[in-house]
Amino acid sequence: MNKILFSLVALCLWSTGAANVAFSESSISTFHQVRNEAEDLRKEHVNRQNFLLEEQYLGDVKLYQENAKSSLEENKLEHQKIKDNLHKLESFREANKKWFEQHEVLLNDYADYVDGAKHDGEKVNLLQAAIGKLETSIAALEYAYESLNSKIKDLERSIGIVHDEVVDQAKLMEVEQAVLEALNKVGFDENRLEEADAIKQNIMNGGDGDIQRIAYDPVLVDKVQREIEANYRELTAWDVLLQKDYKLVENLYTLMDAFEQRRDIAQELLETRKWQEELYAYDVELRKEIQELTKEQKKIEQVLEYKQFGKYVGMGLEFYSWDSSDGSKGHQFVMPLEYFESHGYNEYGFSTGLVNTVSKYPERETMNGMRALELHYGRRNPHDRYTVKYNFDMSIPLGESRTGKKALSDDLVSVTRLSEGFNLGPSIDIERRDGEENIWRAGVGYNFRGNYHYSKENPGFTVSPGDVLDGYLNWTHAEDDHQMRFGVEGVFNGKSNENGLRYREGEDRLYKAMYNKCLNDRADVMAYFWVRDSGSNTYYNAPFSGGSGSMVRYYGLEYKYKVDEQRAWFIRNNNMLSTGTYHDVLTGETINGRKKHTLGVGYEIKLGTDETLSLSADYFWMKDKDTEKDYDGAEFIVFYNRAI
């Protein structure tokens, strides 16, 4: 039974190591295995780097969670401040509302000033403009008032009425002394104020007070006094106008302050409520972010614990075609189907496929139907430095097990028989990491193989194949610029019985050496050299001979170039050189040396984050040493896989 390998691309990849399968001379399956292992080898250092990045990312996620929770707590304090501010603003608005209710008369008296205004802001602007005009008018009135008042004072001085305008106390005492001296000279009982004022001015200007006496004119004094009285009446009228305008401006300022306060309160309420809504929305975002970060943390922790969650489905189309120098030819279509699901430490999967084969040897033969259904279950048991994986595989026949005597060579097609019997295969894999660059992997498995019918020419032939014990050990060293892998695999076969013919197939050992060099950020070149040493078969019925056994060397190069993160193309050269004798008991085919050379190209594209399409085309030519028989042919493969 062939053990089905499933590959799930994740941040932490579990490599299943070598396949626990019985070996054969199959170059096609070997070249496919080389191709898959080459890609796994390239990804080893990337997987480890991703693993380390996940550890760092986990710390960042936890920090983001703490920051988000801290922001939520800070938002609680901010919410309380907003509530307090709203309460204060509501009280201000209520007080402002009561003011308007209490000053309804004032509002009605000055309604003309704010007519046409749609909102408080326009009312404030109208009142500011009105106040500006009034203040300009008041300034003009004050200037006229002061001018008239100054004129009255001048008239009063002209008839001897002295007004004290001295502010400085020292100067005031000086003036008072000068007035007393002047009055002493003219006598207190005489009405000679003009003369006294002249004496005062003379003394204040540095004189001795000796001046010519001024004659007193009662008619002139009476005329001036009448003019002063008239000016006082005019001054009183000006004062009434000023007081009226002062009151008007005061009322308008009161109104403007009330409207301005109502406008500011409404604006601040609007902004505060908007900030409250934004803060609530921010709270929702923070809670959502915390939930997402919690989920992300759980996922990362599961990856770091070697847990995996996901589903994968793959389907494709394979075409093989060949011609040989003896006129035989044929082709084969294979439509493989795979499914894989990983949940925590457990994984499940199956594979099968539809096969259509036509060959001519020289008679025409066909082989059509479904391949056996291969079921897989595995469970990982991770530890700090190593991980153990337990596997259980099962093969259930779905198609015809009988094939013609001249069976197809597995160097020409990938499927030589649709199925065997009912097989069970438990196995165990162990992975151990030494540091960040070295990985040891080992595994052992046992395949319980069931009976089946084989030969179409002899329908009654029953095959009781021997059970198989297989195992592997390999070491991988993965750095950023190069990766290498060395390994050995072994298969040990039990006794088989083909309708009375008892035999044991030879032991097989496969030695592997692979090296991948990163030329730059885009290009890689991989070289490999594998050697399969197959022992001779042992027969327990005379006169059969076991032969000499065979040794097969596989070697080649593969160049990969990444066009970008989504696309890459490949150039491949694979070679097989077989020496010695290999004999297949069931088919009767004996190979005494064979060589095969293959040239191919491939293209891989990521259609999306979860979709990949791969294409490959190969041309080969092959030759048998003993018969000089030549083959040439082609291989085309299209495979699509998607995570679901």
SEFI-462634 format. One record per residue (C-alpha): residue in three letters; x, y, z. Coordinates in nm, 2 decimals, padded with zeros to 4 digits, m for minus. Each point is the difference from the previous one (the first is absolute). Layout:
# SEFI-462634
> aa x y z
> ala X Y Z $
...
This chain:
# SEFI-462634
> aa x y z
> met 00.00 00.00 00.00 $
> asn 00.12 00.35 m00.08 $
> lys m00.03 00.24 00.28 $
> ile m00.17 00.32 m00.10 $
> leu 00.18 00.32 00.10 $
> phe m00.20 00.31 00.05 $
> ser 00.16 00.35 00.02 $
> leu m00.17 00.28 00.18 $
> val 00.16 00.34 m00.05 $
> ala 00.00 00.19 00.34 $
> leu 00.23 00.22 00.20 $
> cys 00.12 m00.32 00.18 $
> leu 00.05 m00.28 m00.25 $
> trp 00.02 m00.36 00.11 $
> ser 00.22 m00.19 m00.24 $
> thr m00.11 m00.36 m00.03 $
> gly 00.35 m00.10 m00.10 $
> ala 00.05 m00.29 m00.24 $
> ala m00.29 m00.20 m00.12 $
> asn m00.04 m00.34 00.15 $
> val m00.04 m00.18 m00.33 $
> ala 00.14 m00.31 m00.17 $
> phe 00.26 00.11 m00.26 $
> ser 00.00 m00.09 m00.37 $
> glu 00.19 00.10 m00.31 $
> ser m00.25 00.27 m00.05 $
> ser 00.17 00.31 m00.14 $
> ile m00.32 00.20 m00.03 $
> ser m00.10 m00.03 00.36 $
> thr 00.37 00.07 00.11 $
> phe 00.02 00.31 m00.21 $
> his m00.33 00.12 00.14 $
> gln 00.13 m00.07 00.35 $
> val 00.32 00.20 m00.08 $
> arg m00.21 00.29 m00.12 $
> asn m00.20 00.01 00.32 $
> glu 00.29 m00.05 00.24 $
> ala 00.19 00.28 m00.18 $
> glu m00.28 00.24 00.07 $
> asp m00.02 m00.12 00.36 $
> leu 00.37 00.05 00.04 $
> arg m00.01 00.36 m00.13 $
> lys m00.28 00.08 00.25 $
> glu 00.18 m00.14 00.31 $
> his 00.17 00.32 00.10 $
> val m00.30 00.21 m00.10 $
> asn m00.22 m00.22 00.23 $
> arg 00.24 00.04 00.29 $
> gln 00.02 00.37 m00.06 $
> asn m00.38 00.02 m00.01 $
> phe m00.01 m00.20 00.32 $
> leu 00.23 00.25 00.18 $
> leu m00.19 00.29 m00.15 $
> glu m00.32 m00.15 00.14 $
> glu 00.16 00.00 00.35 $
> gln 00.09 00.37 m00.04 $
> tyr m00.34 00.07 m00.15 $
> leu m00.17 m00.17 00.30 $
> gly 00.18 00.25 00.23 $
> asp m00.13 00.29 m00.22 $
> val m00.35 m00.13 00.00 $
> lys 00.00 m00.03 00.38 $
> leu 00.14 00.36 00.02 $
> tyr m00.27 00.12 m00.24 $
> gln m00.26 m00.16 00.22 $
> glu 00.13 00.17 00.31 $
> asn 00.01 00.33 m00.18 $
> ala m00.36 m00.04 m00.12 $
> lys m00.11 m00.10 00.35 $
> ser 00.19 00.30 00.14 $
> ser m00.17 00.23 m00.25 $
> leu m00.34 m00.14 00.10 $
> glu 00.08 00.09 00.36 $
> glu 00.11 00.35 m00.10 $
> asn m00.32 00.03 m00.20 $
> lys m00.20 m00.07 00.32 $
> leu 00.16 00.30 00.17 $
> glu m00.06 00.21 m00.31 $
> his m00.36 m00.11 m00.01 $
> gln m00.04 00.12 00.36 $
> lys 00.15 00.33 m00.09 $
> ile m00.24 00.03 m00.29 $
> lys m00.29 m00.08 00.22 $
> asp 00.11 00.27 00.26 $
> asn 00.05 00.25 m00.28 $
> leu m00.34 m00.07 m00.15 $
> his m00.16 00.04 00.34 $
> lys 00.17 00.33 00.05 $
> leu m00.10 00.12 m00.35 $
> glu m00.36 m00.11 00.05 $
> ser 00.00 00.21 00.32 $
> phe 00.14 00.30 m00.19 $
> arg m00.25 m00.05 m00.27 $
> glu m00.28 m00.01 00.25 $
> ala 00.12 00.32 00.17 $
> asn 00.03 00.16 m00.34 $
> lys m00.36 m00.11 m00.09 $
> lys m00.13 00.15 00.32 $
> trp 00.18 00.33 m00.07 $
> phe m00.18 00.02 m00.33 $
> glu m00.33 m00.07 00.17 $
> gln 00.07 00.27 00.26 $
> his 00.10 00.26 m00.26 $
> glu m00.28 m00.04 m00.25 $
> val m00.07 00.37 00.01 $
> leu 00.36 00.09 m00.08 $
> leu 00.00 m00.25 m00.29 $
> asn m00.32 00.16 m00.14 $
> asp 00.13 00.35 00.04 $
> tyr 00.31 m00.07 m00.21 $
> ala m00.15 m00.26 m00.23 $
> asp 00.06 00.23 m00.30 $
> tyr 00.38 m00.04 00.04 $
> val m00.01 m00.37 m00.06 $
> asp m00.29 m00.03 m00.25 $
> gly 00.08 m00.24 m00.29 $
> ala 00.27 m00.19 00.19 $
> lys m00.04 m00.38 m00.03 $
> his 00.21 m00.10 00.29 $
> asp 00.18 00.14 00.30 $
> gly 00.33 00.04 m00.19 $
> glu m00.17 00.24 m00.24 $
> lys m00.16 00.18 00.29 $
> val 00.33 00.05 00.17 $
> asn 00.15 00.14 m00.32 $
> leu m00.29 00.24 m00.05 $
> leu 00.02 00.12 00.36 $
> gln 00.38 00.05 m00.03 $
> ala m00.05 00.21 m00.32 $
> ala m00.27 00.21 00.18 $
> ile 00.22 00.05 00.30 $
> gly 00.29 00.10 m00.22 $
> lys m00.21 00.27 m00.16 $
> leu m00.13 00.12 00.33 $
> glu 00.34 00.02 00.15 $
> thr 00.12 00.21 m00.29 $
> ser m00.30 00.23 00.05 $
> ile 00.07 00.02 00.37 $
> ala 00.36 00.10 m00.06 $
> ala m00.12 00.29 m00.22 $
> leu m00.25 00.11 00.27 $
> glu 00.27 m00.03 00.27 $
> tyr 00.23 00.22 m00.21 $
> ala m00.27 00.26 m00.04 $
> tyr m00.09 m00.01 00.37 $
> glu 00.36 00.05 00.10 $
> ser 00.04 00.29 m00.24 $
> leu m00.31 00.17 00.14 $
> asn 00.11 m00.06 00.35 $
> ser 00.34 00.14 m00.07 $
> lys m00.16 00.31 m00.15 $
> ile m00.21 00.05 00.31 $
> lys 00.31 m00.02 00.22 $
> asp 00.17 00.26 m00.21 $
> leu m00.30 00.23 00.04 $
> glu m00.01 m00.05 00.37 $
> arg 00.37 00.07 00.03 $
> ser m00.05 00.32 m00.19 $
> ile m00.23 00.14 00.27 $
> gly 00.20 m00.13 00.29 $
> ile m00.16 m00.34 00.08 $
> val 00.30 m00.22 00.07 $
> his m00.04 m00.38 m00.05 $
> asp 00.27 m00.21 00.17 $
> glu 00.14 m00.24 m00.27 $
> val 00.33 m00.07 00.17 $
> val 00.05 m00.37 00.07 $
> asp 00.34 00.02 00.16 $
> gln m00.04 00.08 00.38 $
> ala 00.33 00.20 00.01 $
> lys m00.10 00.20 m00.29 $
> leu m00.35 00.05 00.16 $
> met 00.16 00.15 00.32 $
> glu 00.21 00.23 m00.22 $
> val m00.30 00.13 m00.18 $
> glu m00.20 00.05 00.32 $
> gln 00.29 00.20 00.15 $
> ala 00.02 00.22 m00.31 $
> val m00.38 00.06 00.02 $
> leu 00.02 00.10 00.37 $
> glu 00.28 00.24 m00.08 $
> ala m00.20 00.16 m00.28 $
> leu m00.31 00.03 00.22 $
> asn 00.20 00.16 00.28 $
> lys 00.13 00.27 m00.24 $
> val m00.35 00.09 m00.13 $
> gly m00.19 m00.04 00.32 $
> phe m00.25 m00.27 00.08 $
> asp m00.29 00.23 00.01 $
> glu 00.04 00.13 m00.35 $
> asn m00.14 m00.16 m00.31 $
> arg 00.32 00.01 m00.21 $
> leu 00.03 m00.36 m00.11 $
> glu 00.14 00.08 m00.34 $
> glu 00.28 00.20 00.16 $
> ala 00.06 m00.28 00.25 $
> asp 00.02 m00.26 m00.27 $
> ala 00.25 00.22 m00.19 $
> ile 00.21 00.04 00.32 $
> lys m00.01 m00.38 00.04 $
> gln 00.12 m00.07 m00.35 $
> asn 00.28 00.26 00.05 $
> ile 00.11 m00.17 00.32 $
> met m00.01 m00.35 m00.15 $
> asn 00.20 00.12 m00.30 $
> gly 00.28 00.13 00.23 $
> gly m00.12 00.36 00.05 $
> asp m00.03 00.20 00.32 $
> gly m00.38 00.05 m00.03 $
> asp 00.03 00.37 m00.08 $
> ile m00.23 00.05 m00.30 $
> gln m00.21 00.27 m00.14 $
> arg m00.34 m00.01 00.15 $
> ile m00.29 m00.11 m00.23 $
> ala m00.32 00.19 m00.01 $
> tyr m00.31 m00.20 00.09 $
> asp m00.28 00.01 m00.27 $
> pro m00.33 m00.13 00.14 $
> val m00.18 00.01 m00.34 $
> leu 00.26 m00.22 m00.16 $
> val m00.01 m00.24 00.29 $
> asp m00.38 m00.03 m00.03 $
> lys 00.02 m00.07 m00.37 $
> val 00.26 m00.28 00.05 $
> gln m00.21 m00.15 00.28 $
> arg m00.31 m00.02 m00.23 $
> glu 00.21 m00.17 m00.27 $
> ile 00.13 m00.25 00.26 $
> glu m00.35 m00.08 00.11 $
> ala m00.10 m00.07 m00.37 $
> asn 00.30 m00.22 m00.05 $
> tyr m00.09 m00.19 00.32 $
> arg m00.35 m00.07 m00.13 $
> glu 00.15 m00.13 m00.33 $
> leu 00.25 m00.20 00.20 $
> thr m00.28 m00.16 00.19 $
> ala m00.17 m00.10 m00.32 $
> trp 00.32 m00.16 m00.13 $
> asp 00.03 m00.19 00.33 $
> val m00.35 m00.13 m00.04 $
> leu 00.08 m00.13 m00.34 $
> leu 00.32 m00.16 00.12 $
> gln m00.17 m00.17 00.30 $
> lys m00.27 m00.14 m00.24 $
> asp 00.26 m00.14 m00.24 $
> tyr 00.21 m00.14 00.30 $
> lys m00.31 m00.18 00.12 $
> leu m00.08 m00.13 m00.36 $
> val 00.36 m00.13 m00.04 $
> glu m00.02 m00.16 00.34 $
> asn m00.32 m00.18 m00.09 $
> leu 00.13 m00.11 m00.33 $
> tyr 00.31 m00.14 00.16 $
> thr m00.22 m00.19 00.25 $
> leu m00.20 m00.14 m00.29 $
> met 00.31 m00.09 m00.20 $
> asp 00.15 m00.17 00.30 $
> ala m00.31 m00.21 00.05 $
> phe m00.02 m00.10 m00.36 $
> glu 00.37 m00.07 m00.01 $
> gln m00.02 m00.21 00.31 $
> arg m00.29 m00.20 m00.14 $
> arg 00.19 m00.05 m00.33 $
> asp 00.31 m00.11 00.18 $
> ile m00.19 m00.24 00.23 $
> ala m00.18 m00.15 m00.30 $
> gln 00.33 m00.04 m00.19 $
> glu 00.19 m00.15 00.29 $
> leu m00.29 m00.24 00.06 $
> leu 00.00 m00.10 m00.36 $
> glu 00.38 m00.06 00.00 $
> thr m00.01 m00.18 00.34 $
> arg m00.28 m00.23 m00.12 $
> lys 00.19 m00.06 m00.32 $
> trp 00.31 m00.09 00.19 $
> gln m00.21 m00.23 00.22 $
> glu m00.14 m00.18 m00.31 $
> glu 00.35 m00.03 m00.14 $
> leu 00.13 m00.13 00.32 $
> tyr m00.28 m00.26 00.02 $
> ala 00.09 m00.10 m00.36 $
> tyr 00.36 m00.02 00.10 $
> asp m00.10 m00.22 00.29 $
> val m00.17 m00.24 m00.24 $
> glu 00.31 m00.01 m00.22 $
> leu 00.22 m00.06 00.30 $
> arg m00.22 m00.29 00.12 $
> lys m00.01 m00.14 m00.35 $
> glu 00.38 00.03 m00.03 $
> ile 00.04 m00.17 00.33 $
> gln m00.22 m00.29 m00.11 $
> glu 00.19 m00.03 m00.33 $
> leu 00.34 00.02 00.18 $
> thr m00.12 m00.27 00.24 $
> lys m00.09 m00.22 m00.29 $
> glu 00.33 00.08 m00.17 $
> gln 00.19 m00.08 00.33 $
> lys m00.18 m00.33 00.02 $
> lys 00.09 m00.08 m00.36 $
> ile 00.37 00.09 00.05 $
> glu 00.01 m00.20 00.32 $
> gln m00.15 m00.29 m00.18 $
> val 00.26 00.03 m00.27 $
> leu 00.28 00.02 00.25 $
> glu m00.14 m00.31 00.17 $
> tyr 00.01 m00.17 m00.34 $
> lys m00.38 00.01 m00.03 $
> gln m00.15 00.05 m00.34 $
> phe m00.34 00.09 m00.12 $
> gly m00.10 m00.01 m00.37 $
> lys m00.13 m00.19 m00.30 $
> tyr 00.17 m00.06 m00.33 $
> val m00.12 m00.15 m00.32 $
> gly 00.21 m00.08 m00.31 $
> met m00.09 m00.12 m00.35 $
> gly 00.19 m00.03 m00.32 $
> leu 00.06 m00.16 m00.34 $
> glu 00.30 m00.21 m00.09 $
> phe 00.08 m00.12 m00.35 $
> tyr 00.27 m00.25 m00.09 $
> ser 00.09 m00.10 m00.36 $
> trp 00.28 m00.22 m00.15 $
> asp 00.12 m00.18 m00.30 $
> ser 00.27 m00.27 m00.03 $
> ser 00.23 m00.13 m00.27 $
> asp m00.19 m00.34 m00.01 $
> gly m00.33 00.18 m00.10 $
> ser m00.17 m00.02 00.34 $
> lys m00.15 00.32 00.12 $
> gly m00.27 00.14 00.22 $
> his m00.13 00.28 00.22 $
> gln m00.16 00.04 00.34 $
> phe m00.23 00.26 00.15 $
> val m00.02 00.04 00.38 $
> met m00.23 00.23 00.19 $
> pro 00.12 00.00 00.36 $
> leu m00.22 00.13 00.28 $
> glu 00.12 00.08 00.35 $
> tyr m00.15 00.13 00.32 $
> phe 00.16 00.09 00.33 $
> glu m00.13 00.15 00.32 $
> ser 00.20 00.09 00.31 $
> his m00.17 00.07 00.33 $
> gly 00.22 00.07 00.31 $
> tyr 00.24 m00.29 00.04 $
> asn m00.20 m00.23 m00.24 $
> glu m00.01 m00.02 m00.37 $
> tyr m00.21 m00.19 m00.25 $
> gly 00.02 m00.06 m00.37 $
> phe m00.07 m00.21 m00.30 $
> ser 00.11 m00.03 m00.36 $
> thr m00.12 m00.19 m00.31 $
> gly m00.01 00.06 m00.37 $
> leu m00.15 m00.09 m00.34 $
> val 00.24 m00.18 m00.24 $
> asn m00.04 m00.06 m00.38 $
> thr 00.28 m00.20 m00.17 $
> val 00.05 m00.12 m00.35 $
> ser 00.30 m00.20 m00.11 $
> lys 00.12 m00.22 m00.29 $
> tyr 00.25 m00.29 00.07 $
> pro m00.06 m00.05 m00.30 $
> glu m00.37 m00.09 00.08 $
> arg m00.22 00.27 00.13 $
> glu m00.07 m00.01 00.38 $
> thr m00.19 00.24 00.22 $
> met m00.01 00.07 00.38 $
> asn m00.28 00.23 00.11 $
> gly m00.16 00.07 00.34 $
> met 00.05 00.14 00.34 $
> arg 00.32 m00.03 00.20 $
> ala m00.02 m00.14 00.35 $
> leu m00.13 00.24 00.27 $
> glu 00.28 00.09 00.23 $
> leu m00.11 00.12 00.35 $
> his 00.23 00.17 00.24 $
> tyr m00.01 00.09 00.37 $
> gly 00.28 00.16 00.20 $
> arg 00.04 00.15 00.34 $
> arg 00.29 00.22 00.12 $
> asn 00.14 00.00 00.35 $
> pro 00.22 00.31 00.02 $
> his 00.28 00.07 00.25 $
> asp 00.25 00.28 00.05 $
> arg 00.27 m00.14 m00.23 $
> tyr m00.16 m00.29 m00.17 $
> thr m00.34 m00.11 m00.13 $
> val m00.14 m00.35 m00.04 $
> lys m00.26 m00.07 m00.26 $
> tyr m00.21 m00.32 00.00 $
> asn m00.16 m00.11 m00.34 $
> phe m00.25 m00.25 m00.11 $
> asp m00.05 m00.06 m00.38 $
> met m00.25 m00.22 m00.17 $
> ser m00.04 m00.10 m00.37 $
> ile m00.34 m00.11 m00.12 $
> pro m00.03 m00.15 m00.36 $
> leu m00.24 00.19 m00.23 $
> gly 00.11 m00.14 m00.33 $
> glu 00.14 m00.31 m00.18 $
> ser 00.30 m00.16 00.15 $
> arg 00.07 m00.24 m00.30 $
> thr 00.23 00.12 m00.27 $
> gly 00.13 m00.15 m00.32 $
> lys 00.31 m00.21 00.00 $
> lys 00.18 00.26 m00.19 $
> ala m00.06 00.27 00.27 $
> leu 00.10 00.36 m00.05 $
> ser 00.34 00.11 00.11 $
> asp 00.00 00.25 00.29 $
> asp 00.28 00.19 m00.18 $
> leu m00.26 00.09 m00.27 $
> val m00.32 00.07 00.20 $
> ser m00.08 00.09 00.36 $
> val m00.28 m00.26 00.05 $
> thr 00.09 m00.37 m00.09 $
> arg m00.30 m00.16 00.19 $
> leu m00.32 00.16 00.13 $
> ser 00.01 m00.17 00.34 $
> glu 00.13 m00.29 00.20 $
> gly m00.17 m00.15 00.31 $
> phe m00.13 00.15 00.32 $
> asn 00.31 00.15 00.17 $
> leu 00.07 00.15 00.35 $
> gly 00.31 00.20 00.08 $
> pro 00.07 00.14 00.35 $
> ser 00.32 00.21 00.03 $
> ile 00.17 00.25 00.22 $
> asp 00.21 00.31 m00.08 $
> ile 00.23 00.19 00.23 $
> glu 00.15 00.34 m00.06 $
> arg 00.27 00.16 00.21 $
> arg 00.14 00.35 m00.04 $
> asp 00.36 00.09 00.10 $
> gly 00.00 00.38 00.01 $
> glu m00.16 00.19 m00.28 $
> glu 00.18 m00.16 m00.30 $
> asn 00.03 m00.37 00.06 $
> ile m00.29 m00.25 m00.01 $
> trp 00.00 m00.37 00.05 $
> arg m00.28 m00.22 m00.12 $
> ala m00.06 m00.37 00.04 $
> gly m00.29 m00.23 m00.06 $
> val m00.11 m00.36 m00.01 $
> gly m00.31 m00.17 m00.13 $
> tyr m00.15 m00.34 m00.06 $
> asn m00.23 m00.08 m00.29 $
> phe m00.25 m00.29 00.04 $
> arg m00.08 m00.10 m00.36 $
> gly m00.32 m00.19 m00.10 $
> asn m00.05 m00.26 m00.27 $
> tyr m00.12 00.08 m00.35 $
> his m00.04 m00.14 m00.35 $
> tyr 00.26 00.11 m00.25 $
> ser 00.02 m00.17 m00.34 $
> lys m00.26 00.05 m00.27 $
> glu 00.14 m00.30 m00.19 $
> asn m00.05 m00.22 00.31 $
> pro m00.30 00.14 00.18 $
> gly 00.03 m00.24 00.29 $
> phe 00.35 00.11 00.09 $
> thr 00.00 00.14 00.35 $
> val 00.29 00.20 00.14 $
> ser 00.07 00.00 00.37 $
> pro 00.26 00.28 00.02 $
> gly 00.24 00.01 00.29 $
> asp m00.02 00.27 00.27 $
> val 00.24 00.29 m00.02 $
> leu 00.22 00.16 00.27 $
> asp 00.14 00.34 m00.11 $
> gly 00.19 00.28 00.17 $
> tyr 00.20 00.31 m00.07 $
> leu 00.25 00.24 00.16 $
> asn 00.11 00.34 m00.13 $
> trp 00.17 00.32 00.10 $
> thr m00.07 00.34 m00.13 $
> his 00.21 00.31 00.03 $
> ala m00.18 00.32 m00.10 $
> glu 00.16 00.35 m00.01 $
> asp m00.12 00.31 m00.18 $
> asp 00.22 m00.05 m00.31 $
> his 00.02 m00.37 m00.02 $
> gln m00.17 m00.32 00.12 $
> met 00.12 m00.36 m00.01 $
> arg m00.15 m00.34 00.09 $
> phe 00.15 m00.35 00.03 $
> gly m00.20 m00.31 00.08 $
> val m00.05 m00.37 m00.03 $
> glu m00.31 m00.21 m00.04 $
> gly m00.05 m00.37 00.02 $
> val m00.27 m00.25 m00.10 $
> phe m00.01 m00.36 00.13 $
> asn m00.25 m00.23 m00.16 $
> gly m00.17 m00.31 00.14 $
> lys m00.07 m00.32 m00.19 $
> ser m00.25 00.01 m00.28 $
> asn m00.20 m00.28 m00.17 $
> glu m00.12 00.02 m00.36 $
> asn m00.23 m00.30 m00.05 $
> gly 00.25 m00.23 00.16 $
> leu 00.32 00.18 m00.11 $
> arg 00.16 00.11 00.33 $
> tyr 00.26 00.28 m00.01 $
> arg 00.14 00.30 00.19 $
> glu 00.07 00.32 m00.19 $
> gly 00.35 00.14 00.06 $
> glu 00.07 00.26 00.26 $
> asp 00.02 00.36 m00.13 $
> arg 00.21 00.28 00.13 $
> leu m00.02 00.36 m00.12 $
> tyr 00.28 00.25 00.07 $
> lys m00.07 00.36 m00.05 $
> ala 00.21 00.32 m00.03 $
> met m00.15 00.33 m00.10 $
> tyr 00.14 00.36 00.00 $
> asn m00.18 00.32 m00.08 $
> lys 00.18 00.33 m00.05 $
> cys m00.17 00.34 00.01 $
> leu 00.17 00.20 m00.28 $
> asn m00.19 00.32 00.09 $
> asp m00.34 00.10 00.13 $
> arg m00.17 m00.14 m00.31 $
> ala 00.21 m00.29 m00.12 $
> asp 00.08 m00.35 00.14 $
> val 00.19 m00.30 m00.14 $
> met m00.04 m00.35 00.14 $
> ala 00.22 m00.30 m00.06 $
> tyr m00.07 m00.35 00.12 $
> phe 00.15 m00.35 m00.01 $
> trp m00.20 m00.30 00.11 $
> val 00.10 m00.36 00.00 $
> arg m00.24 m00.29 00.03 $
> asp 00.15 m00.34 00.08 $
> ser m00.24 m00.29 m00.06 $
> gly 00.09 m00.34 00.12 $
> ser m00.08 m00.31 m00.20 $
> asn m00.33 m00.19 00.04 $
> thr 00.00 m00.33 00.20 $
> tyr m00.20 m00.29 m00.14 $
> tyr m00.11 m00.30 00.20 $
> asn m00.11 m00.20 m00.30 $
> ala 00.26 m00.15 m00.24 $
> pro 00.11 00.06 m00.26 $
> phe m00.05 00.39 00.03 $
> ser 00.31 00.21 00.06 $
> gly 00.01 00.33 00.19 $
> gly 00.23 00.18 m00.24 $
> ser 00.28 00.24 00.09 $
> gly m00.20 00.30 00.12 $
> ser 00.03 00.35 m00.13 $
> met 00.13 00.34 00.08 $
> val m00.17 00.32 m00.13 $
> arg 00.15 00.34 00.00 $
> tyr m00.22 00.31 m00.02 $
> tyr 00.16 00.34 m00.05 $
> gly m00.08 00.34 m00.14 $
> leu m00.04 00.37 00.03 $
> glu m00.30 00.24 00.05 $
> tyr 00.01 00.37 m00.05 $
> lys m00.28 00.21 00.15 $
> tyr m00.06 00.37 m00.07 $
> lys m00.26 00.21 00.18 $
> val m00.15 00.26 m00.23 $
> asp m00.18 00.15 00.30 $
> glu m00.17 m00.11 00.32 $
> gln m00.27 m00.17 m00.20 $
> arg 00.18 m00.16 m00.30 $
> ala 00.30 m00.22 m00.05 $
> trp 00.14 m00.22 m00.28 $
> phe 00.23 m00.30 00.00 $
> ile 00.25 m00.18 m00.23 $
> arg 00.07 m00.36 00.09 $
> asn 00.24 m00.28 m00.11 $
> asn m00.06 m00.35 00.15 $
> asn 00.21 m00.30 m00.08 $
> met m00.02 m00.37 00.09 $
> leu 00.28 m00.26 m00.05 $
> ser m00.08 m00.36 00.09 $
> thr 00.25 m00.28 00.02 $
> gly m00.04 m00.37 00.10 $
> thr m00.31 m00.20 m00.04 $
> tyr m00.35 00.09 00.13 $
> his m00.28 m00.26 m00.03 $
> asp m00.36 00.07 00.08 $
> val m00.16 m00.33 00.10 $
> leu m00.36 00.11 m00.08 $
> thr 00.06 00.15 m00.34 $
> gly 00.28 m00.22 m00.10 $
> glu 00.19 00.30 m00.12 $
> thr 00.38 m00.02 00.03 $
> ile 00.22 00.30 m00.04 $
> asn 00.38 m00.05 m00.06 $
> gly 00.11 00.36 00.01 $
> arg m00.20 00.31 m00.11 $
> lys 00.07 00.37 m00.03 $
> lys m00.25 00.28 m00.03 $
> his 00.04 00.38 m00.05 $
> thr m00.26 00.26 00.05 $
> leu m00.02 00.37 m00.08 $
> gly m00.29 00.21 00.13 $
> val m00.14 00.34 00.08 $
> gly m00.25 00.10 00.26 $
> tyr m00.21 00.30 00.10 $
> glu m00.17 00.08 00.33 $
> ile m00.24 00.28 00.07 $
> lys m00.20 00.10 00.31 $
> leu m00.34 00.08 m00.12 $
> gly m00.10 00.14 00.34 $
> thr 00.11 m00.02 00.36 $
> asp m00.14 m00.36 00.02 $
> glu 00.03 m00.12 m00.36 $
> thr 00.30 m00.13 m00.20 $
> leu 00.02 m00.13 m00.35 $
> ser 00.31 m00.19 m00.12 $
> leu 00.09 m00.11 m00.35 $
> ser 00.28 m00.22 m00.13 $
> ala 00.11 m00.15 m00.32 $
> asp 00.28 m00.26 m00.04 $
> tyr 00.16 m00.18 m00.29 $
> phe 00.19 m00.33 00.05 $
> trp 00.21 m00.25 m00.19 $
> met 00.08 m00.34 00.14 $
> lys 00.21 m00.31 m00.11 $
> asp 00.03 m00.36 00.12 $
> lys 00.35 m00.12 00.01 $
> asp m00.05 m00.37 m00.08 $
> thr m00.26 00.04 m00.28 $
> glu 00.11 00.34 m00.14 $
> lys m00.37 00.09 00.01 $
> asp m00.06 00.38 m00.01 $
> tyr m00.29 00.20 00.14 $
> asp m00.09 00.36 m00.02 $
> gly m00.31 00.18 00.14 $
> ala m00.15 00.29 00.18 $
> glu m00.16 00.08 00.33 $
> phe m00.25 00.29 00.07 $
> ile m00.14 00.08 00.34 $
> val m00.25 00.26 00.11 $
> phe m00.08 00.02 00.37 $
> tyr m00.23 00.23 00.19 $
> asn m00.02 00.02 00.38 $
> arg m00.21 00.23 00.22 $
> ala m00.04 00.05 00.37 $
> ile m00.37 m00.01 00.09 $
